[in-house]
Amino acid sequence: MNRDEILKKAQAGKIGMDEREQQVLGLSFGIGGILMALLCVILAILRLVNGQAAYDYASIVFLYLAGTELHLYWKTRRRGSALLAAGCGLVFAGNLAMFLLG
């Protein structure tokens, strides 16, 4: 076992989870986020069908997407993820402003 592997195992042990458990936890958060976004889309559609605005639900979804892409950029340094995070962040800010002002 090399030094990096030992360090990784020691750091994983500090939070009480091994690497597999950390991966499962990450996947669980991803699935939870997808279900939350799906619920927001359904509720937004219901509001739009009833002639109401859905800026609040759109804000939630786009903040989730911005956060996901920003984390992906932080881990991979892919420029496309940074651009998507910025775009989703702008859409989030616009929807939030419309919700708060309108």
N, C-alpha and C positions, 0 to 999 in steps of 0.2 A: 504494500500500500504506500503510495507516495504522499508527500506533505499536503497537497491540495485535497486529496480524498479524506485524509485524517481531519483536516480543518473543516471540511464540509460536514462530516459526520458529527463533529463536536458542536458545530453551530446548530445543526438540526436537533441534536439532543437537548439543547438549551430550551427549546420551545416544546419539547415533549413529543415531537412527531418525526418519523423517519421520512425519507424522500418520497416514498409511495404515498404516505398519508398527506404530505404537502401537495402532491399532484392531485389527489382526490379532492382535497379541500378547494384547490384552484378550480377544478372542473365543476364542483358544486356551486361555487360562486358564479361561474359562467352560466350554468343552467338556470340558476335563480334569477340572474340578470335578464336572460332571454325571456323567461316567463313574466317578469315584471314589465318588460318592454311590450310584450304581447298583450298583457292586460291593459296597459296604457293605450295601445293602439285600438283595442276593442272599445274602451270607454270613450276615446276621442271620436271614433266613428259614430257611436250612439249619440254623442253630443252634436256632432255635425248634422246627423240625420234630423235631429230635433231643432235645427236652426240656431244652435248656440256655438260659441267659440270654444276651441279646444287648445288654447295656447299653453295652459298649465300642463296638460298631458304631453304635448309636443316638447315642452321644456325638459320634462323628466327624461323622455326618451333620448333627446339629443345630448343631454348632460351625461347620460350613461354611455352613449356612443363616443363622446369626446374623451371621457375618462378611460374607456377601453383602449382607444387608439393611442392616447397619450402614454398609457402604461406599455403598450406594445412598442411604441417608439423608444421609450426609456430602456427597454430590454434589448431591442434589436438595432436601434439607430437607423431604421429605414426611413428615408425622407417622405415616402408616401404616407406613412402612418402619421407623421408630424403634420402634413398638409391636411389629412382627413380630420385629425384632432382639432386643428385650427378652424376648419370649415364647420365642423359640428359645434364647436364652441361659439362661433359667430351666429349660427342658427339658433343655438340655445339662448344666447344673449338677446337676440331679436324677439324670440317667442316669450322670454321672461319679461322683456320690456312691454310687449303688447299685452301680456296678462296683467301686469301691475298697473299699466296706464289705462287700460281699456275696459 
